[in-house]
Amino acid sequence: MGSKTETLQKGLQSALRENVIPTVVCEEEEQQKRRESVLELNGYIVQETIGNGAFSNVKRAFSKSLNHPVAIKIISKQKATKDVLEKFLPREIELVRNLKHANLIRFHECIETTLRFYIIMQYAENGSLLQLIRKEKYLPEERAKSFFSQLISAVEYIHGMGVVHRDIKCENIVFDKSFTLKLIDFGFARGNMQPVLAGGKIKPVLSKTFCGSHAYASPEILKSVPYQPQLSDIWAVGVVLYTMVIGRLPFSNEANVNVLIKQVSAGPKFPKDRSISDECKNLIQKILRPVNARITIEEMRRQPWLTENDSGYDDMGIEKRYDKKMKLDNSSSDSSDGSTRVTINNPGCSASPGHRD
């Protein structure tokens, strides 16, 4: 009798498994079809996934109305945190809608449904700066100079618009099909950061939120003190410049903040096996220094390294006579078509004690 009961129970369990599992798969397939039909109704032919994160993913798609590829960031309302849905995402969408510059990724539109947000933006055919550095090991100074000039042009523009990025890094710098540099990912950006008149003096608006990656964080951020985010953006572009010409980060991505503070306080060290010009080295040192002595973008433009004669590279960082040779080899990038692999699950923002902004 006991043997028959056990057999019956096993049969029921097996039947349940056979019925339930296909149902779950069918539900997932149906959700995928519904999700893609929303995009198709708006003229987008969804293609492969080019990035994945904790609560979102990025797909390549073809826009019928634009007649060219686009990137679509899909954010799940069920998986995203309350802060993301109520603060950071609305802020990002509002900012990118109003920012227009040759060196910023172009925003096309945002579609919202009951379950998701779809952010449609320009597709970066030639991958990220991080991919390029990994392939080339490091960049020749003249090519780095062209890219750096484009980067500070983008940063100068957003600062002039009262926007701070707060997550500038090699992964968030990409290239379009013409190899024009584009700054992307305004997920931690903030607007209305123009200096204000208070007590008869113009004073900067300070931030108390730690955003971005430890390796790109300025000393004042690491020390958890209120900081002027424009100057922290400038520190980050200095880290990017060092990484381009040296081939590695100047400071570690160490989670131990005390260790990092010691590193950044000592300043960048230049390896003996990499020879760079004194002009380039001096510029890096003027950027990666304490906040009260840090150079501004306006002052950067007057530095010898950026005021030298024609470099032999065009405005997009391509060597004029050898442009094919200098382009990123798509076969060695993170994806088969050379597309940008977007890192969505960024370490993120964490507030200084008791505060988020």
C-alpha positions in Angstrom: 0.0 0.0 0.0 2.8 2.4 1.0 4.6 1.6 -2.3 1.5 2.5 -4.3 1.1 5.8 -2.4 4.7 6.7 -3.1 4.3 5.9 -6.8 1.1 8.0 -7.0 2.9 11.0 -5.3 5.9 10.8 -7.6 3.5 10.7 -10.6 1.6 13.8 -9.4 4.9 15.6 -8.8 6.1 14.7 -12.3 2.8 15.8 -13.8 3.0 19.1 -11.9 6.6 19.7 -13.1 5.6 18.9 -16.7 2.6 21.3 -16.6 4.1 24.2 -14.6 7.5 24.6 -16.2 6.2 24.9 -19.8 3.6 27.4 -18.5 6.4 29.6 -17.1 8.3 29.4 -20.3 5.2 30.3 -22.3 4.6 33.3 -20.0 8.2 34.5 -20.5 7.8 34.1 -24.3 4.5 36.0 -24.3 6.1 38.8 -22.3 8.9 39.0 -24.8 6.5 39.1 -27.7 4.4 41.8 -26.0 7.5 43.9 -25.2 8.8 43.7 -28.7 5.4 44.4 -30.2 5.4 47.7 -28.4 8.6 48.6 -30.1 7.5 47.3 -33.5 4.3 49.4 -33.2 6.6 52.4 -32.9 8.7 51.4 -35.9 11.6 49.6 -34.4 12.8 46.1 -35.5 14.4 44.7 -32.4 17.7 42.8 -33.0 20.3 41.4 -30.6 21.0 42.2 -27.0 24.2 44.3 -26.6 24.1 44.8 -22.8 22.6 43.4 -19.6 22.2 44.7 -16.1 20.4 44.1 -12.8 17.2 45.8 -13.9 17.7 46.7 -17.6 19.2 45.6 -20.8 20.2 47.3 -24.1 19.2 46.0 -27.5 20.2 47.0 -31.0 17.3 47.8 -33.2 16.6 49.2 -36.6 14.4 52.4 -36.8 12.2 52.4 -39.8 11.5 56.2 -39.5 15.2 57.1 -39.1 16.4 54.4 -41.5 19.4 53.4 -39.4 20.3 51.4 -36.3 19.5 52.6 -32.8 20.2 51.4 -29.3 17.2 50.8 -27.0 17.7 50.8 -23.2 14.9 48.8 -21.6 14.3 49.4 -17.9 12.0 47.0 -16.0 9.8 48.9 -13.5 9.4 45.7 -11.5 13.2 45.2 -11.0 14.4 48.8 -10.8 14.7 50.4 -7.3 12.4 53.2 -6.1 15.2 55.7 -6.4 15.9 54.8 -10.0 12.2 55.0 -11.0 11.3 58.2 -9.1 14.5 60.2 -9.2 17.4 59.1 -11.4 15.6 57.9 -14.4 13.2 60.8 -14.8 16.1 63.1 -14.2 18.2 61.4 -16.9 15.4 61.5 -19.5 14.7 65.2 -18.8 18.4 66.1 -19.1 19.3 64.1 -22.3 16.2 65.5 -24.1 17.6 69.0 -23.8 21.3 68.3 -24.4 22.5 68.6 -28.0 26.2 68.5 -28.8 28.4 66.8 -31.4 30.2 64.8 -28.7 27.1 63.6 -26.7 25.1 60.5 -27.7 21.9 61.6 -29.4 18.6 60.9 -27.6 15.6 60.0 -29.9 12.6 59.3 -27.7 11.3 57.6 -24.6 8.4 55.2 -24.6 6.7 54.2 -21.3 4.4 51.3 -20.7 2.9 49.9 -17.5 5.9 47.6 -17.0 8.8 49.3 -18.7 10.6 52.3 -20.0 12.2 52.2 -23.4 14.9 54.9 -24.0 15.9 55.1 -27.7 19.2 56.6 -28.5 22.0 56.8 -31.1 23.8 53.5 -31.7 27.6 53.6 -31.3 29.0 51.4 -34.1 32.6 51.6 -33.1 32.5 50.5 -29.4 33.8 52.2 -26.3 37.1 53.8 -25.4 37.7 51.0 -23.0 37.5 48.5 -25.8 39.8 50.6 -28.0 42.5 50.9 -25.2 42.3 47.1 -24.5 42.9 46.5 -28.2 45.7 49.0 -28.7 47.2 48.7 -25.2 47.5 52.5 -25.2 46.9 55.4 -27.6 49.5 57.5 -29.3 49.6 61.0 -27.7 48.3 62.7 -30.8 45.3 60.4 -31.1 44.6 60.8 -27.4 44.8 64.5 -27.8 42.1 64.5 -30.4 39.8 62.4 -28.3 40.6 64.4 -25.1 39.7 67.7 -26.9 36.4 66.2 -27.9 35.7 65.0 -24.4 36.4 68.3 -22.7 34.3 70.0 -25.3 31.4 67.8 -24.3 32.0 68.4 -20.6 32.4 72.1 -21.0 29.1 72.2 -22.9 27.1 70.3 -20.2 28.6 72.3 -17.4 27.6 75.5 -19.3 24.1 74.0 -19.4 24.1 73.6 -15.6 24.5 69.8 -15.9 27.1 67.6 -14.1 27.8 64.1 -15.3 29.2 62.4 -12.2 30.2 59.2 -14.0 32.8 60.0 -16.6 34.9 56.9 -17.4 36.3 55.0 -20.4 33.2 52.7 -20.5 31.0 55.8 -20.9 32.8 57.1 -23.9 31.9 55.6 -27.2 32.5 56.2 -30.9 30.0 56.4 -33.8 30.6 55.1 -37.3 32.8 58.0 -38.1 34.8 57.6 -34.9 33.5 60.8 -33.4 33.7 60.6 -29.6 30.4 60.5 -27.7 29.9 60.8 -24.0 27.0 58.6 -22.8 25.1 57.4 -19.7 23.5 60.4 -17.8 22.0 58.0 -15.2 23.8 59.8 -12.4 23.8 63.3 -13.9 22.2 66.3 -12.3 20.8 69.5 -13.7 20.4 73.1 -12.3 23.9 73.1 -10.9 24.9 76.6 -12.0 26.6 78.7 -9.4 24.1 80.8 -7.4 24.2 84.3 -6.0 24.2 84.2 -2.2 25.2 87.0 0.2 26.4 89.1 -2.6 28.8 86.4 -3.8 28.6 83.7 -6.5 28.8 80.3 -4.9 28.9 76.8 -6.4 26.1 74.4 -5.7 27.6 71.4 -3.8 26.7 67.7 -4.0 26.9 65.2 -1.2 26.3 62.0 -3.3 29.0 59.6 -4.2 28.5 58.6 -7.8 30.4 56.4 -10.3 33.5 54.3 -10.0 36.1 54.4 -7.2 38.9 54.5 -9.7 37.6 57.8 -11.2 36.5 59.4 -7.9 38.1 62.7 -6.9 39.8 63.0 -3.4 36.9 65.2 -2.1 34.4 62.5 -3.1 36.4 59.8 -1.4 36.6 61.9 1.8 32.8 62.1 1.8 32.7 65.9 2.1 30.4 68.2 0.1 32.0 68.7 -3.3 31.7 70.8 -6.4 30.7 68.2 -9.0 32.1 70.2 -12.0 35.6 69.9 -10.5 35.0 66.2 -9.9 34.1 65.7 -13.5 37.4 67.5 -14.4 39.3 65.0 -12.2 37.6 62.2 -14.1 38.6 63.5 -17.5 42.2 63.6 -16.1 41.9 59.9 -15.2 40.6 59.2 -18.7 43.6 61.0 -20.3 46.1 59.1 -18.2 44.4 55.8 -19.1 44.5 56.6 -22.8 48.3 57.4 -22.9 49.5 55.0 -20.3 47.1 52.1 -20.9 46.0 51.6 -17.4 44.2 53.5 -14.6 46.3 55.8 -12.5 44.6 54.6 -9.3 43.2 51.3 -8.4 39.5 50.4 -8.2 40.1 49.4 -4.6 37.0 49.3 -2.5 38.9 50.4 0.6 38.5 54.1 0.6 41.4 54.8 2.9 43.8 53.0 0.5 42.4 55.0 -2.4 42.8 58.3 -0.5 46.5 57.6 0.0 46.9 56.8 -3.7 45.2 60.0 -5.0 46.9 62.1 -2.4 50.3 60.9 -3.7 49.3 61.9 -7.2 49.7 59.8 -10.4 52.8 57.9 -11.1 54.2 57.5 -14.6 55.7 54.0 -15.4 59.2 54.0 -16.8 58.2 51.6 -19.7 55.9 54.3 -21.2 57.4 57.4 -22.6 55.1 60.4 -22.8 55.9 64.1 -23.5 56.5 66.5 -20.6 53.7 68.6 -21.9 51.2 65.7 -21.6 52.5 64.7 -18.2 52.3 68.3 -16.9 48.6 68.6 -18.0 47.7 65.3 -16.3 49.5 66.5 -13.1 47.6 69.8 -13.2 44.3 68.0 -13.4 44.9 65.2 -10.9 45.7 67.5 -7.9 43.7 68.8 -4.9 40.5 70.6 -5.7 41.8 74.1 -4.7 44.7 73.8 -7.2 42.9 71.8 -10.0 43.0 73.3 -13.5 39.8 74.3 -15.2 38.8 73.3 -18.8 39.4 76.9 -19.9 42.9 76.7 -18.5 43.4 73.3 -20.1 42.9 74.7 -23.5 45.8 77.1 -23.0 48.2 74.3 -22.0 51.1 73.6 -24.4 50.0 70.0 -25.0 46.7 71.2 -26.5 48.0 74.2 -28.3 50.7 72.5 -30.4 50.5 72.5 -34.2 48.6 70.1 -36.4 48.9 66.6 -35.0 48.3 64.6 -38.2 45.0 63.4 -36.9 41.6 64.7 -37.9 38.9 65.9 -35.5 37.7 62.3 -35.0 41.0 61.0 -33.8 41.7 59.1 -37.1 45.2 59.4 -38.5 44.8 61.3 -41.7 46.9 59.1 -44.0 46.2 55.8 -42.2 42.6 56.0 -41.2 41.8 52.4 -42.0 44.7 51.2 -39.9 43.7 53.1 -36.9 40.0 52.0 -36.8 38.9 49.6 -34.1 39.1 46.0 -35.3 35.5 44.9 -34.7 36.5 41.2 -34.5 38.3 41.9 -31.2 35.6 43.9 -29.5 33.2 42.4 -26.9 30.5 41.8 -29.6 30.6 40.2 -33.0 29.4 43.4 -34.7 31.6 45.8 -32.8 28.7 47.2 -30.9 29.0 48.9 -27.5 28.6 46.5 -24.6 26.9 48.8 -22.2 27.5 48.3 -18.5 24.3 49.0 -16.8 24.8 47.6 -13.3 27.2 50.4 -12.3 28.4 50.5 -8.7 26.1 53.5 -8.6 25.4 56.4 -6.3 25.7 56.1 -2.6 25.1 59.1 -0.4 27.5 60.7 1.9 26.2 60.1 5.5 22.4 60.5 5.6 22.0 62.2 2.2 21.1 61.4 -1.4 20.9 64.0 -4.2 
